[in-house]
Amino acid sequence: MTAPTFHDGEIALQRRAGSYERMAAAGPRVIRGFMPDQHREFFALLPLLLAGSLDASGQPWASVLTGPAGFVHSPDAQLLRIDALPLPHDPLAGRLREGLSIGLLGIQPHTRRRNRMNGTVAALDAGGFSVRVDQSFGNCPKYIQAREPVYLPDAPAAGAPQAMDALDADARRAIAQADTFFIATGHPQAPAGAGQPAFGVDVSHRGGPPGFVRVDDDGVLRVPDFVGNGFFNTLGNLALEPRCNLLFIDYASGALLSVVARGSVEWTDQSPPRGTALTARRVRFDVAWALRIPGALPLHWT
C-alpha cells in the first residue's frame, strides 16, 4: 500500500507498547488494499457479518448483518457484496449510503477464524450494498469463544428497543457474564472521507473468560487488554476519538445490548504475571447510555 498503513493514534500506542518497529515492517505486508482469495472465500461461508459505522455526529455504532451462508460474497479482490440490509432496529438502518466509511468483521467462532475489511460503500440498492476495500487483513484466533451461528429465516421479529440512561440490573448482569463483545471505533477524520485508508472506521472483537468485563459500582466498565497483534487499531482510534459503541449478544435469546461510551486506556507500572496473556493496560469505558433490543438476531447458536 502506498498510503500510510497506520495513523498517528495507532503509532503512538505501538511506540508505548514497544511494537512500533515490528509493525512498521510487518504492517504494509499484512494490511493490504485488496482481499486475498482465502478471505474472499471465507466471507461467503458466514451467516453473520459485523459492521462498524458512524452517524452524522461522528458517533461510532456496531451492527450485525445476517443472512444464509453466501449472502456475503466477493465479485473481485477489491469488492465485497452484502445481499442484506440492516435490520429495522439497527443504528445503521436509514444511514447506509454510498461513500460511507464502514468497517467489517467476518468471524466464524466455532473455527476461531476472523478477517477484517475496512472500506467505503460503493453501491447501494434495494437488495443490499457493496463495499470497496481500503484495508484488508486477518486476525489471530486468540480469545474467540467457540460457538456456531445458524441462520433462522423464519425467526420472529425483534421486540421494541429499550433505551436506558444508565445500565440497569439486567444489563449489568449480562455484561458481567459475557465472554465476548464487539467494539466500533473511528478515526476523527473518517466522516469527512479523508481518502486515507488508515482514517476509517473499525469494528473488532474482544473476548475472554466470563467476567473479563468488570462492571464497577458507578457503571464504568473496565476490560483487560490482552496481548494481540500489535496493530492497536481500536486503541489507536480511541486515543484520537474516545467515542465508541460496545455490542453484547445474548446467545440464548438473540437479544442485543448496545452501549454508547467513551473509551480510554489506563496504563499501570506493574508488570503482568508471567505466563499470562495480560498486558500492563486496561481499557476504561465511561457509559453514556445503552439500548436493549430483545430478539434482535435471527440466529441460533450451538
N, C-alpha and C positions, 0 to 999 in steps of 0.2 A: 504494500500500500504506500502511495506517495505522501498522503496526508499523515500527520502525527497519529500514532496509534493510541496514545493516552493523553488526557488533558491535565491541566495543572493540579486539580484536586487529586487525581489518581497518582500523579507523580509525587506529590507531597507525602501521601500515605506510604508509597513504596519506599521513599527515602527514609522515612522514620522507622519503618519496619525492617529495612535492610534488604529489600528485594529489588531495588531500582536497577542495579547493573544487570541482574539476571533478566528482568522484564524488558529492559532496553534492547537486549539481544534477542530474547525469545518472542517478545510481543509481535513484532512485524511478521514473524514466521507463522504464528498460530492464529492470529486475528486477521482474517482475510476479507477481501472485498467481494467474495463470491462464496457459494456453498459447495463444498466437495460432494461428490456423488454419495458418499456414505451418509452425509447429513440430509441430502435431498430424499434418499430412500427412507431414512429414519422418520422424518416428519410424516410421511404417508402412512405410517403404522399407527398413529396416535388417535385416540378418541377425544383428546382434550389438548388445548394449547393455551398457555398463559400469555397475557398481553399486558404491557405497561404503556400508559399514555398520559398526556397532560390535558387538563381542562383549560378554559380560556384564561384563568388566573395564573396558570402555571403549576397548579396542584397536581402531583402525580396520582395515578389510580392504577390498581392492579385488577385485571379482568380475566375471566375464564371463558374461552370459546369451546364449544363441544359439537360433536357430530360423529357419524360412523367412521371407522378407520378408512382413510383415504380422503376425508374431507379437506385435509391439508395436503397439497402436492406442489411439486416444483416443475413448471414448464421448462425452465432453463436454470443455469447455475446462479443467476442473479435475481431470480424472481420466485416468490413463494405465493401460491394462490390458496386462499382460505374460502371454502364453499360454505360459509356460515356468516351470520351477523351477530352482534352482541345480543344477549337475551334482554328482554324489555326492561328488566330491573337494573341492568348493568350500567355503571357510570359511563362506559364507552358508547352506549346506545345514544344515537342522536348527535354525537360529536364526531363520529367517524367521517373523514373527508379526505380527498386527495391532497397530498402534501403534508399530512400529519406525521410527525415523528412518532415511531412506535418501537417498542422493544418486545421481542417474542422469545419465549422459552418453551421448547419441546422437552417433555420429561416423561420417562417410562419407568415409574417407580419400581415395578416388580423385577426389572432387569438393571435398575440403577443407572440407566443411560440418560443423558441430558445434553442438549445442544442449544446454543443461543444464536439468535439472529436479530440484529437491530437495523432498522431501516426507515423507509418512508413509504406511506401509502401511495401507490402508483395508479390505482384504478379502483373504482367502487361502483357496484351495480346492485340490483335487487337480490342477487343470489350470494353475494359475498364481496371480497376485496382482494387485491394483490399488493404485496409489499416488495419493494426493490431493496436489495441488500446494501447496507453501508458497512456493517461489521458482522462476520460470521465466525463462530468459534465453539469448540467443545468444552465441557466441564468434566471434572473427575467425578467418580461415583460416590465420593465421601458424603456421609451424613444423610443419605437418602433412605427413607424408611420403606421397606418393600411391601407394596400393596398394588393390586391390579385394578384399573378402572375399566368398567364395561358400560358402553353407551346404552341408554334406555330410550328408544324413540317414542314410547307411549307414556313417559313419565308425566305425572300431574304437574300442572302449572305451579310456579313458585308462589309462596304466600306474600302478603303485603310487607314491604320493607318497614323496619322498625328503627327509627333514629334514636340515638342516645347522646345526651350532652356529656355523659361520663360512663365509664364501663359499669354495667350493673353486675349483680352477683353471678348471673348465668354466664355473662361474657368473661368475667374474671376467672370463673371456674374452667371454661373452655380453653382459655389461653394458658392457664396454669397446667392443664393436662395435655396440651398439644405437643406433638413431636415434629411438626412441620408448619412452616408458614412461608408465604411469598411476599416479597417487598418490591414496590415500584419506586424508583427514584429518577431524577432527571437533571441534566446539566442546565444551569440557568439560561443559557442561550438556545436551548432546544426549541422553545416556542417560536422563535424568530426564523428557524430554519437556516442556521448559520452556514450550512454547506460543509461543515467539518464532520467526518464520520464519528469522531470521539465526542462531539457535542450533542448527544442524543438522549434517548430515554432507555431505561434499563429495567428489566424485571428479573429477579433472581430468587433462588430457593434457599431457605435456611432450614436446617434440620438438626435434631439431636435427641437425646433421651427424653421421654415425657417429663415435663417440669423444667426443661432447659430455658424456657422463657420465665423470668421471675416477675411476678406482679407485686409491686410494693403497695403499702397501705394507701399511699396517695395516688394510686393508679398509674404511676410511672412503670414502664416495662424496661427490663434490663436483660440483655442477651449476651452470653459469652461469644467472643469472636474466635472461632476455631481456625486452625491452620488451613489455608485454602490454596488457591492457585497463585496468589501474589499479585493479581491484577488490581484489586481494590476498586472494581467498578462501582459497587454500591457505596462503599465508604468514601470513595473519592467524590462521588456526586453529593453525598451528604455534607462533605467539607465545604462545598460551594453553595449548595441549596439544601437546607435541612428539612424541607417539607417532604413527606413520604407517605406511603399508604401500605399498610400491612394487611394481608388477606389470609384468614384462617378458614380451613374447610372442615366441617363436621362430616367425617367419613361414614358415619352411621345414618345420618338423616339427609345429607346433601345440603345442609344449611351453610351459608357463608357469613362470616363476620369480617367486616371491612373497617379497619381502624385508621383514622386520619391522625397523623402525628408529626412531630419534629424530631429528627434523629441527630445524635451527636456521639462521638467516640470518646470514651473515657479510658485513659491510659493509667497503668499502675507501674510503679518502680519494682514491684515484686516479680520475680521470675516464676512462671507457672511450674507446677510439679513435673518432674522429668517423666517421660513415658506417656504423657497425656497429649491430647490434641489442643489443649488450651493455649492461648496466647496472653500477652500482657495487656490485652484490650478487651473491652466490652462495649456494647452499643446501648445507649440510653434512648428511649423513645418517650417523649412527653406527649401524652394523648390529648388531642383537641376534641374529638367526638368520634362516634362509631355508628355503624349501620349493620343491622342484622337482617338477613334475607332468608326466611325459612324455605326449605325445599328448593333451593335455587338451582341445583345442578341435576340434569337428567342422567346421572351416573350411579352405578352400583360399584362398590369397592369390595373386592375379595380380600 
